[in-house]
Amino acid sequence: MADTTTVKVQTTTRDLLLKVGAARRQSADQVILAALAAMGRDERRQLAAAEARAIKDDPVDLAEIRAIQEDKAALHAG
């Protein structure tokens, strides 16, 4: 048997967790893991967006991006 523990949540949270789990035919554990994975992906997207904004304003980075794009275009042109 897998190790388990109890997590205290409000009853409304428990009910929502059970409702989502039933709709997806997943256990509460699976729903929680899926939600945590989605949160991780969202955080990585936000970080990537912040980095993209920073690059957009850096002329050195822009020049490197353009050079890479030109190299790719030349390779595809053959």
PyMOL Python script that loads the backbone (N, CA, C, O; Angstrom):
from pymol import cmd

cmd.read_pdbstr("""\
ATOM      1  N   MET A   1       0.840  -1.183   0.000  1.00  0.00           N
ATOM      2  CA  MET A   1       0.000   0.000   0.000  1.00  0.00           C
ATOM      3  C   MET A   1       0.883   1.244   0.000  1.00  0.00           C
ATOM      4  O   MET A   1       1.901   1.285   0.691  1.00  0.00           O
ATOM      5  N   ALA A   2       0.503   2.237  -0.759  1.00  0.00           N
ATOM      6  CA  ALA A   2       1.269   3.479  -0.849  1.00  0.00           C
ATOM      7  C   ALA A   2       1.152   4.264   0.455  1.00  0.00           C
ATOM      8  O   ALA A   2       0.168   4.159   1.188  1.00  0.00           O
ATOM      9  N   ASP A   3       2.184   5.047   0.711  1.00  0.00           N
ATOM     10  CA  ASP A   3       2.131   5.926   1.878  1.00  0.00           C
ATOM     11  C   ASP A   3       1.089   7.000   1.647  1.00  0.00           C
ATOM     12  O   ASP A   3       0.996   7.556   0.552  1.00  0.00           O
ATOM     13  N   THR A   4       0.311   7.293   2.660  1.00  0.00           N
ATOM     14  CA  THR A   4      -0.706   8.334   2.556  1.00  0.00           C
ATOM     15  C   THR A   4      -0.634   9.224   3.777  1.00  0.00           C
ATOM     16  O   THR A   4      -0.012   8.882   4.782  1.00  0.00           O
ATOM     17  N   THR A   5      -1.277  10.364   3.675  1.00  0.00           N
ATOM     18  CA  THR A   5      -1.365  11.302   4.788  1.00  0.00           C
ATOM     19  C   THR A   5      -2.682  12.040   4.676  1.00  0.00           C
ATOM     20  O   THR A   5      -3.388  11.927   3.674  1.00  0.00           O
ATOM     21  N   THR A   6      -3.001  12.782   5.692  1.00  0.00           N
ATOM     22  CA  THR A   6      -4.224  13.577   5.696  1.00  0.00           C
ATOM     23  C   THR A   6      -3.853  15.034   5.484  1.00  0.00           C
ATOM     24  O   THR A   6      -2.899  15.541   6.075  1.00  0.00           O
ATOM     25  N   VAL A   7      -4.618  15.697   4.636  1.00  0.00           N
ATOM     26  CA  VAL A   7      -4.434  17.124   4.399  1.00  0.00           C
ATOM     27  C   VAL A   7      -5.726  17.810   4.809  1.00  0.00           C
ATOM     28  O   VAL A   7      -6.810  17.428   4.368  1.00  0.00           O
ATOM     29  N   LYS A   8      -5.605  18.815   5.647  1.00  0.00           N
ATOM     30  CA  LYS A   8      -6.800  19.525   6.086  1.00  0.00           C
ATOM     31  C   LYS A   8      -7.123  20.629   5.086  1.00  0.00           C
ATOM     32  O   LYS A   8      -6.307  21.506   4.803  1.00  0.00           O
ATOM     33  N   VAL A   9      -8.346  20.553   4.561  1.00  0.00           N
ATOM     34  CA  VAL A   9      -8.845  21.575   3.647  1.00  0.00           C
ATOM     35  C   VAL A   9     -10.276  21.908   4.059  1.00  0.00           C
ATOM     36  O   VAL A   9     -10.921  21.167   4.802  1.00  0.00           O
ATOM     37  N   GLN A  10     -10.741  23.023   3.563  1.00  0.00           N
ATOM     38  CA  GLN A  10     -12.135  23.373   3.836  1.00  0.00           C
ATOM     39  C   GLN A  10     -13.043  22.373   3.138  1.00  0.00           C
ATOM     40  O   GLN A  10     -12.670  21.774   2.129  1.00  0.00           O
ATOM     41  N   THR A  11     -14.226  22.203   3.681  1.00  0.00           N
ATOM     42  CA  THR A  11     -15.145  21.232   3.081  1.00  0.00           C
ATOM     43  C   THR A  11     -15.515  21.632   1.658  1.00  0.00           C
ATOM     44  O   THR A  11     -15.744  20.763   0.817  1.00  0.00           O
ATOM     45  N   THR A  12     -15.578  22.918   1.376  1.00  0.00           N
ATOM     46  CA  THR A  12     -15.888  23.351   0.008  1.00  0.00           C
ATOM     47  C   THR A  12     -14.761  22.952  -0.944  1.00  0.00           C
ATOM     48  O   THR A  12     -15.012  22.598  -2.096  1.00  0.00           O
ATOM     49  N   THR A  13     -13.530  23.012  -0.463  1.00  0.00           N
ATOM     50  CA  THR A  13     -12.393  22.588  -1.277  1.00  0.00           C
ATOM     51  C   THR A  13     -12.448  21.082  -1.499  1.00  0.00           C
ATOM     52  O   THR A  13     -12.232  20.614  -2.617  1.00  0.00           O
ATOM     53  N   ARG A  14     -12.730  20.328  -0.461  1.00  0.00           N
ATOM     54  CA  ARG A  14     -12.857  18.876  -0.578  1.00  0.00           C
ATOM     55  C   ARG A  14     -13.943  18.515  -1.581  1.00  0.00           C
ATOM     56  O   ARG A  14     -13.753  17.645  -2.431  1.00  0.00           O
ATOM     57  N   ASP A  15     -15.101  19.201  -1.474  1.00  0.00           N
ATOM     58  CA  ASP A  15     -16.208  18.905  -2.378  1.00  0.00           C
ATOM     59  C   ASP A  15     -15.835  19.196  -3.824  1.00  0.00           C
ATOM     60  O   ASP A  15     -16.182  18.430  -4.723  1.00  0.00           O
ATOM     61  N   LEU A  16     -15.131  20.298  -4.053  1.00  0.00           N
ATOM     62  CA  LEU A  16     -14.699  20.640  -5.405  1.00  0.00           C
ATOM     63  C   LEU A  16     -13.696  19.613  -5.917  1.00  0.00           C
ATOM     64  O   LEU A  16     -13.759  19.205  -7.077  1.00  0.00           O
ATOM     65  N   LEU A  17     -12.787  19.204  -5.071  1.00  0.00           N
ATOM     66  CA  LEU A  17     -11.807  18.192  -5.437  1.00  0.00           C
ATOM     67  C   LEU A  17     -12.497  16.888  -5.835  1.00  0.00           C
ATOM     68  O   LEU A  17     -12.134  16.268  -6.835  1.00  0.00           O
ATOM     69  N   LEU A  18     -13.478  16.481  -5.059  1.00  0.00           N
ATOM     70  CA  LEU A  18     -14.216  15.260  -5.373  1.00  0.00           C
ATOM     71  C   LEU A  18     -15.039  15.410  -6.649  1.00  0.00           C
ATOM     72  O   LEU A  18     -15.140  14.469  -7.436  1.00  0.00           O
ATOM     73  N   LYS A  19     -15.627  16.581  -6.857  1.00  0.00           N
ATOM     74  CA  LYS A  19     -16.429  16.841  -8.060  1.00  0.00           C
ATOM     75  C   LYS A  19     -15.555  16.776  -9.312  1.00  0.00           C
ATOM     76  O   LYS A  19     -15.919  16.139 -10.301  1.00  0.00           O
ATOM     77  N   VAL A  20     -14.402  17.440  -9.260  1.00  0.00           N
ATOM     78  CA  VAL A  20     -13.484  17.421 -10.406  1.00  0.00           C
ATOM     79  C   VAL A  20     -12.987  15.999 -10.644  1.00  0.00           C
ATOM     80  O   VAL A  20     -12.918  15.535 -11.782  1.00  0.00           O
ATOM     81  N   GLY A  21     -12.644  15.320  -9.562  1.00  0.00           N
ATOM     82  CA  GLY A  21     -12.184  13.940  -9.693  1.00  0.00           C
ATOM     83  C   GLY A  21     -13.224  13.041 -10.319  1.00  0.00           C
ATOM     84  O   GLY A  21     -12.898  12.210 -11.166  1.00  0.00           O
ATOM     85  N   ALA A  22     -14.468  13.193  -9.914  1.00  0.00           N
ATOM     86  CA  ALA A  22     -15.544  12.369 -10.477  1.00  0.00           C
ATOM     87  C   ALA A  22     -15.726  12.662 -11.961  1.00  0.00           C
ATOM     88  O   ALA A  22     -15.902  11.745 -12.764  1.00  0.00           O
ATOM     89  N   ALA A  23     -15.684  13.932 -12.321  1.00  0.00           N
ATOM     90  CA  ALA A  23     -15.873  14.316 -13.724  1.00  0.00           C
ATOM     91  C   ALA A  23     -14.744  13.773 -14.598  1.00  0.00           C
ATOM     92  O   ALA A  23     -14.962  13.416 -15.756  1.00  0.00           O
ATOM     93  N   ARG A  24     -13.549  13.713 -14.040  1.00  0.00           N
ATOM     94  CA  ARG A  24     -12.389  13.246 -14.805  1.00  0.00           C
ATOM     95  C   ARG A  24     -12.091  11.772 -14.571  1.00  0.00           C
ATOM     96  O   ARG A  24     -11.171  11.209 -15.164  1.00  0.00           O
ATOM     97  N   ARG A  25     -12.887  11.151 -13.691  1.00  0.00           N
ATOM     98  CA  ARG A  25     -12.661   9.760 -13.303  1.00  0.00           C
ATOM     99  C   ARG A  25     -11.249   9.570 -12.769  1.00  0.00           C
ATOM    100  O   ARG A  25     -10.532   8.644 -13.148  1.00  0.00           O
ATOM    101  N   GLN A  26     -10.876  10.480 -11.873  1.00  0.00           N
ATOM    102  CA  GLN A  26      -9.566  10.438 -11.245  1.00  0.00           C
ATOM    103  C   GLN A  26      -9.731  10.490  -9.733  1.00  0.00           C
ATOM    104  O   GLN A  26     -10.728  10.986  -9.207  1.00  0.00           O
ATOM    105  N   SER A  27      -8.728   9.965  -9.060  1.00  0.00           N
ATOM    106  CA  SER A  27      -8.722  10.050  -7.601  1.00  0.00           C
ATOM    107  C   SER A  27      -8.356  11.470  -7.182  1.00  0.00           C
ATOM    108  O   SER A  27      -7.861  12.259  -7.987  1.00  0.00           O
ATOM    109  N   ALA A  28      -8.604  11.780  -5.925  1.00  0.00           N
ATOM    110  CA  ALA A  28      -8.218  13.095  -5.401  1.00  0.00           C
ATOM    111  C   ALA A  28      -6.718  13.302  -5.582  1.00  0.00           C
ATOM    112  O   ALA A  28      -6.280  14.399  -5.931  1.00  0.00           O
ATOM    113  N   ASP A  29      -5.936  12.261  -5.349  1.00  0.00           N
ATOM    114  CA  ASP A  29      -4.489  12.349  -5.514  1.00  0.00           C
ATOM    115  C   ASP A  29      -4.119  12.709  -6.955  1.00  0.00           C
ATOM    116  O   ASP A  29      -3.245  13.545  -7.182  1.00  0.00           O
ATOM    117  N   GLN A  30      -4.778  12.084  -7.917  1.00  0.00           N
ATOM    118  CA  GLN A  30      -4.503  12.376  -9.328  1.00  0.00           C
ATOM    119  C   GLN A  30      -4.883  13.811  -9.681  1.00  0.00           C
ATOM    120  O   GLN A  30      -4.171  14.480 -10.430  1.00  0.00           O
ATOM    121  N   VAL A  31      -6.001  14.281  -9.142  1.00  0.00           N
ATOM    122  CA  VAL A  31      -6.430  15.658  -9.406  1.00  0.00           C
ATOM    123  C   VAL A  31      -5.413  16.641  -8.833  1.00  0.00           C
ATOM    124  O   VAL A  31      -5.047  17.615  -9.490  1.00  0.00           O
ATOM    125  N   ILE A  32      -4.966  16.386  -7.630  1.00  0.00           N
ATOM    126  CA  ILE A  32      -3.977  17.270  -6.997  1.00  0.00           C
ATOM    127  C   ILE A  32      -2.680  17.271  -7.795  1.00  0.00           C
ATOM    128  O   ILE A  32      -2.113  18.333  -8.052  1.00  0.00           O
ATOM    129  N   LEU A  33      -2.207  16.092  -8.188  1.00  0.00           N
ATOM    130  CA  LEU A  33      -0.973  16.016  -8.972  1.00  0.00           C
ATOM    131  C   LEU A  33      -1.105  16.742 -10.310  1.00  0.00           C
ATOM    132  O   LEU A  33      -0.178  17.426 -10.742  1.00  0.00           O
ATOM    133  N   ALA A  34      -2.257  16.592 -10.965  1.00  0.00           N
ATOM    134  CA  ALA A  34      -2.488  17.284 -12.238  1.00  0.00           C
ATOM    135  C   ALA A  34      -2.501  18.799 -12.036  1.00  0.00           C
ATOM    136  O   ALA A  34      -1.954  19.546 -12.847  1.00  0.00           O
ATOM    137  N   ALA A  35      -3.127  19.241 -10.953  1.00  0.00           N
ATOM    138  CA  ALA A  35      -3.170  20.681 -10.666  1.00  0.00           C
ATOM    139  C   ALA A  35      -1.773  21.220 -10.375  1.00  0.00           C
ATOM    140  O   ALA A  35      -1.414  22.300 -10.844  1.00  0.00           O
ATOM    141  N   LEU A  36      -0.991  20.477  -9.608  1.00  0.00           N
ATOM    142  CA  LEU A  36       0.378  20.921  -9.310  1.00  0.00           C
ATOM    143  C   LEU A  36       1.235  20.956 -10.565  1.00  0.00           C
ATOM    144  O   LEU A  36       2.043  21.868 -10.736  1.00  0.00           O
ATOM    145  N   ALA A  37       1.071  19.982 -11.438  1.00  0.00           N
ATOM    146  CA  ALA A  37       1.812  19.974 -12.699  1.00  0.00           C
ATOM    147  C   ALA A  37       1.420  21.173 -13.556  1.00  0.00           C
ATOM    148  O   ALA A  37       2.279  21.808 -14.167  1.00  0.00           O
ATOM    149  N   ALA A  38       0.127  21.484 -13.603  1.00  0.00           N
ATOM    150  CA  ALA A  38      -0.341  22.642 -14.376  1.00  0.00           C
ATOM    151  C   ALA A  38       0.220  23.941 -13.801  1.00  0.00           C
ATOM    152  O   ALA A  38       0.593  24.848 -14.544  1.00  0.00           O
ATOM    153  N   MET A  39       0.276  24.019 -12.481  1.00  0.00           N
ATOM    154  CA  MET A  39       0.852  25.212 -11.851  1.00  0.00           C
ATOM    155  C   MET A  39       2.331  25.354 -12.211  1.00  0.00           C
ATOM    156  O   MET A  39       2.810  26.461 -12.458  1.00  0.00           O
ATOM    157  N   GLY A  40       3.046  24.242 -12.242  1.00  0.00           N
ATOM    158  CA  GLY A  40       4.456  24.274 -12.627  1.00  0.00           C
ATOM    159  C   GLY A  40       4.639  24.743 -14.057  1.00  0.00           C
ATOM    160  O   GLY A  40       5.523  25.548 -14.347  1.00  0.00           O
ATOM    161  N   ARG A  41       3.786  24.229 -14.963  1.00  0.00           N
ATOM    162  CA  ARG A  41       3.853  24.666 -16.368  1.00  0.00           C
ATOM    163  C   ARG A  41       3.551  26.151 -16.487  1.00  0.00           C
ATOM    164  O   ARG A  41       4.208  26.865 -17.245  1.00  0.00           O
ATOM    165  N   ASP A  42       2.554  26.617 -15.735  1.00  0.00           N
ATOM    166  CA  ASP A  42       2.183  28.030 -15.766  1.00  0.00           C
ATOM    167  C   ASP A  42       3.330  28.909 -15.276  1.00  0.00           C
ATOM    168  O   ASP A  42       3.597  29.962 -15.856  1.00  0.00           O
ATOM    169  N   GLU A  43       4.002  28.487 -14.223  1.00  0.00           N
ATOM    170  CA  GLU A  43       5.140  29.256 -13.708  1.00  0.00           C
ATOM    171  C   GLU A  43       6.261  29.314 -14.737  1.00  0.00           C
ATOM    172  O   GLU A  43       6.889  30.358 -14.916  1.00  0.00           O
ATOM    173  N   ARG A  44       6.518  28.178 -15.424  1.00  0.00           N
ATOM    174  CA  ARG A  44       7.560  28.183 -16.458  1.00  0.00           C
ATOM    175  C   ARG A  44       7.172  29.090 -17.617  1.00  0.00           C
ATOM    176  O   ARG A  44       8.028  29.780 -18.171  1.00  0.00           O
ATOM    177  N   ARG A  45       5.881  29.101 -17.996  1.00  0.00           N
ATOM    178  CA  ARG A  45       5.426  29.998 -19.068  1.00  0.00           C
ATOM    179  C   ARG A  45       5.606  31.459 -18.675  1.00  0.00           C
ATOM    180  O   ARG A  45       6.043  32.278 -19.483  1.00  0.00           O
ATOM    181  N   GLN A  46       5.269  31.776 -17.439  1.00  0.00           N
ATOM    182  CA  GLN A  46       5.426  33.156 -16.970  1.00  0.00           C
ATOM    183  C   GLN A  46       6.892  33.571 -16.976  1.00  0.00           C
ATOM    184  O   GLN A  46       7.216  34.697 -17.355  1.00  0.00           O
ATOM    185  N   LEU A  47       7.775  32.674 -16.560  1.00  0.00           N
ATOM    186  CA  LEU A  47       9.200  32.967 -16.566  1.00  0.00           C
ATOM    187  C   LEU A  47       9.692  33.163 -18.000  1.00  0.00           C
ATOM    188  O   LEU A  47      10.452  34.090 -18.281  1.00  0.00           O
ATOM    189  N   ALA A  48       9.257  32.293 -18.893  1.00  0.00           N
ATOM    190  CA  ALA A  48       9.658  32.419 -20.298  1.00  0.00           C
ATOM    191  C   ALA A  48       9.155  33.728 -20.888  1.00  0.00           C
ATOM    192  O   ALA A  48       9.871  34.375 -21.652  1.00  0.00           O
ATOM    193  N   ALA A  49       7.932  34.129 -20.544  1.00  0.00           N
ATOM    194  CA  ALA A  49       7.394  35.397 -21.045  1.00  0.00           C
ATOM    195  C   ALA A  49       8.201  36.574 -20.511  1.00  0.00           C
ATOM    196  O   ALA A  49       8.476  37.520 -21.249  1.00  0.00           O
ATOM    197  N   ALA A  50       8.582  36.525 -19.239  1.00  0.00           N
ATOM    198  CA  ALA A  50       9.395  37.606 -18.660  1.00  0.00           C
ATOM    199  C   ALA A  50      10.756  37.665 -19.341  1.00  0.00           C
ATOM    200  O   ALA A  50      11.266  38.749 -19.626  1.00  0.00           O
ATOM    201  N   GLU A  51      11.345  36.501 -19.603  1.00  0.00           N
ATOM    202  CA  GLU A  51      12.634  36.471 -20.288  1.00  0.00           C
ATOM    203  C   GLU A  51      12.501  36.996 -21.717  1.00  0.00           C
ATOM    204  O   GLU A  51      13.384  37.701 -22.205  1.00  0.00           O
ATOM    205  N   ALA A  52      11.407  36.657 -22.382  1.00  0.00           N
ATOM    206  CA  ALA A  52      11.183  37.139 -23.747  1.00  0.00           C
ATOM    207  C   ALA A  52      11.041  38.656 -23.765  1.00  0.00           C
ATOM    208  O   ALA A  52      11.552  39.323 -24.664  1.00  0.00           O
ATOM    209  N   ARG A  53      10.342  39.199 -22.768  1.00  0.00           N
ATOM    210  CA  ARG A  53      10.221  40.667 -22.691  1.00  0.00           C
ATOM    211  C   ARG A  53      11.581  41.316 -22.485  1.00  0.00           C
ATOM    212  O   ARG A  53      11.867  42.362 -23.068  1.00  0.00           O
ATOM    213  N   ALA A  54      12.419  40.703 -21.661  1.00  0.00           N
ATOM    214  CA  ALA A  54      13.752  41.249 -21.405  1.00  0.00           C
ATOM    215  C   ALA A  54      14.609  41.193 -22.663  1.00  0.00           C
ATOM    216  O   ALA A  54      15.333  42.141 -22.967  1.00  0.00           O
ATOM    217  N   ILE A  55      14.527  40.077 -23.398  1.00  0.00           N
ATOM    218  CA  ILE A  55      15.306  39.930 -24.633  1.00  0.00           C
ATOM    219  C   ILE A  55      14.858  40.948 -25.675  1.00  0.00           C
ATOM    220  O   ILE A  55      15.670  41.510 -26.409  1.00  0.00           O
ATOM    221  N   LYS A  56      13.557  41.171 -25.721  1.00  0.00           N
ATOM    222  CA  LYS A  56      12.989  42.090 -26.715  1.00  0.00           C
ATOM    223  C   LYS A  56      13.611  43.480 -26.602  1.00  0.00           C
ATOM    224  O   LYS A  56      13.708  44.204 -27.593  1.00  0.00           O
ATOM    225  N   ASP A  57      14.022  43.841 -25.417  1.00  0.00           N
ATOM    226  CA  ASP A  57      14.561  45.182 -25.190  1.00  0.00           C
ATOM    227  C   ASP A  57      16.086  45.225 -25.212  1.00  0.00           C
ATOM    228  O   ASP A  57      16.668  46.289 -25.002  1.00  0.00           O
ATOM    229  N   ASP A  58      16.743  44.099 -25.460  1.00  0.00           N
ATOM    230  CA  ASP A  58      18.208  44.041 -25.446  1.00  0.00           C
ATOM    231  C   ASP A  58      18.720  43.938 -26.882  1.00  0.00           C
ATOM    232  O   ASP A  58      18.504  42.918 -27.536  1.00  0.00           O
ATOM    233  N   PRO A  59      19.396  44.980 -27.384  1.00  0.00           N
ATOM    234  CA  PRO A  59      19.848  44.963 -28.778  1.00  0.00           C
ATOM    235  C   PRO A  59      20.822  43.826 -29.092  1.00  0.00           C
ATOM    236  O   PRO A  59      20.815  43.300 -30.205  1.00  0.00           O
ATOM    237  N   VAL A  60      21.650  43.446 -28.136  1.00  0.00           N
ATOM    238  CA  VAL A  60      22.596  42.346 -28.362  1.00  0.00           C
ATOM    239  C   VAL A  60      21.837  41.038 -28.547  1.00  0.00           C
ATOM    240  O   VAL A  60      22.137  40.263 -29.454  1.00  0.00           O
ATOM    241  N   ASP A  61      20.853  40.797 -27.685  1.00  0.00           N
ATOM    242  CA  ASP A  61      20.039  39.584 -27.815  1.00  0.00           C
ATOM    243  C   ASP A  61      19.256  39.588 -29.123  1.00  0.00           C
ATOM    244  O   ASP A  61      19.149  38.560 -29.792  1.00  0.00           O
ATOM    245  N   LEU A  62      18.716  40.732 -29.479  1.00  0.00           N
ATOM    246  CA  LEU A  62      17.966  40.828 -30.740  1.00  0.00           C
ATOM    247  C   LEU A  62      18.848  40.514 -31.936  1.00  0.00           C
ATOM    248  O   LEU A  62      18.420  39.830 -32.865  1.00  0.00           O
ATOM    249  N   ALA A  63      20.069  41.009 -31.916  1.00  0.00           N
ATOM    250  CA  ALA A  63      20.999  40.744 -33.014  1.00  0.00           C
ATOM    251  C   ALA A  63      21.311  39.253 -33.100  1.00  0.00           C
ATOM    252  O   ALA A  63      21.393  38.700 -34.196  1.00  0.00           O
ATOM    253  N   GLU A  64      21.484  38.602 -31.958  1.00  0.00           N
ATOM    254  CA  GLU A  64      21.754  37.169 -31.953  1.00  0.00           C
ATOM    255  C   GLU A  64      20.557  36.384 -32.483  1.00  0.00           C
ATOM    256  O   GLU A  64      20.719  35.433 -33.247  1.00  0.00           O
ATOM    257  N   ILE A  65      19.360  36.786 -32.076  1.00  0.00           N
ATOM    258  CA  ILE A  65      18.145  36.122 -32.560  1.00  0.00           C
ATOM    259  C   ILE A  65      18.030  36.266 -34.070  1.00  0.00           C
ATOM    260  O   ILE A  65      17.730  35.298 -34.769  1.00  0.00           O
ATOM    261  N   ARG A  66      18.264  37.463 -34.570  1.00  0.00           N
ATOM    262  CA  ARG A  66      18.180  37.689 -36.024  1.00  0.00           C
ATOM    263  C   ARG A  66      19.216  36.850 -36.769  1.00  0.00           C
ATOM    264  O   ARG A  66      18.919  36.301 -37.830  1.00  0.00           O
ATOM    265  N   ALA A  67      20.428  36.747 -36.221  1.00  0.00           N
ATOM    266  CA  ALA A  67      21.473  35.944 -36.860  1.00  0.00           C
ATOM    267  C   ALA A  67      21.065  34.470 -36.906  1.00  0.00           C
ATOM    268  O   ALA A  67      21.276  33.799 -37.916  1.00  0.00           O
ATOM    269  N   ILE A  68      20.493  33.978 -35.837  1.00  0.00           N
ATOM    270  CA  ILE A  68      20.037  32.589 -35.813  1.00  0.00           C
ATOM    271  C   ILE A  68      18.927  32.375 -36.831  1.00  0.00           C
ATOM    272  O   ILE A  68      18.918  31.371 -37.543  1.00  0.00           O
ATOM    273  N   GLN A  69      17.993  33.316 -36.902  1.00  0.00           N
ATOM    274  CA  GLN A  69      16.905  33.200 -37.874  1.00  0.00           C
ATOM    275  C   GLN A  69      17.415  33.217 -39.298  1.00  0.00           C
ATOM    276  O   GLN A  69      16.925  32.479 -40.153  1.00  0.00           O
ATOM    277  N   GLU A  70      18.396  34.057 -39.548  1.00  0.00           N
ATOM    278  CA  GLU A  70      18.998  34.114 -40.899  1.00  0.00           C
ATOM    279  C   GLU A  70      19.715  32.807 -41.229  1.00  0.00           C
ATOM    280  O   GLU A  70      19.630  32.316 -42.355  1.00  0.00           O
ATOM    281  N   ASP A  71      20.424  32.243 -40.245  1.00  0.00           N
ATOM    282  CA  ASP A  71      21.107  30.962 -40.474  1.00  0.00           C
ATOM    283  C   ASP A  71      20.081  29.858 -40.765  1.00  0.00           C
ATOM    284  O   ASP A  71      20.287  29.044 -41.665  1.00  0.00           O
ATOM    285  N   LYS A  72      18.998  29.829 -40.018  1.00  0.00           N
ATOM    286  CA  LYS A  72      17.965  28.820 -40.253  1.00  0.00           C
ATOM    287  C   LYS A  72      17.346  28.981 -41.635  1.00  0.00           C
ATOM    288  O   LYS A  72      17.114  27.999 -42.339  1.00  0.00           O
ATOM    289  N   ALA A  73      17.079  30.234 -42.019  1.00  0.00           N
ATOM    290  CA  ALA A  73      16.488  30.485 -43.336  1.00  0.00           C
ATOM    291  C   ALA A  73      17.441  30.026 -44.446  1.00  0.00           C
ATOM    292  O   ALA A  73      17.006  29.453 -45.445  1.00  0.00           O
ATOM    293  N   ALA A  74      18.723  30.277 -44.268  1.00  0.00           N
ATOM    294  CA  ALA A  74      19.696  29.870 -45.275  1.00  0.00           C
ATOM    295  C   ALA A  74      19.758  28.346 -45.369  1.00  0.00           C
ATOM    296  O   ALA A  74      19.889  27.802 -46.465  1.00  0.00           O
ATOM    297  N   LEU A  75      19.666  27.659 -44.244  1.00  0.00           N
ATOM    298  CA  LEU A  75      19.701  26.192 -44.276  1.00  0.00           C
ATOM    299  C   LEU A  75      18.466  25.631 -44.981  1.00  0.00           C
ATOM    300  O   LEU A  75      18.562  24.664 -45.736  1.00  0.00           O
ATOM    301  N   HIS A  76      17.316  26.237 -44.732  1.00  0.00           N
ATOM    302  CA  HIS A  76      16.089  25.763 -45.363  1.00  0.00           C
ATOM    303  C   HIS A  76      16.058  26.086 -46.857  1.00  0.00           C
ATOM    304  O   HIS A  76      15.459  25.357 -47.648  1.00  0.00           O
ATOM    305  N   ALA A  77      16.708  27.184 -47.230  1.00  0.00           N
ATOM    306  CA  ALA A  77      16.752  27.572 -48.634  1.00  0.00           C
ATOM    307  C   ALA A  77      17.636  26.611 -49.435  1.00  0.00           C
ATOM    308  O   ALA A  77      17.468  26.426 -50.640  1.00  0.00           O
ATOM    309  N   GLY A  78      18.591  26.006 -48.702  1.00  0.00           N
ATOM    310  CA  GLY A  78      19.429  24.967 -49.277  1.00  0.00           C
ATOM    311  C   GLY A  78      20.421  25.460 -50.245  1.00  0.00           C
ATOM    312  O   GLY A  78      21.188  24.673 -50.798  1.00  0.00           O
TER     313      GLY A  78
END
""", "prot")
cmd.dss("prot")
cmd.show_as("cartoon", "prot")
cmd.util.cbc("prot")
cmd.orient("prot")
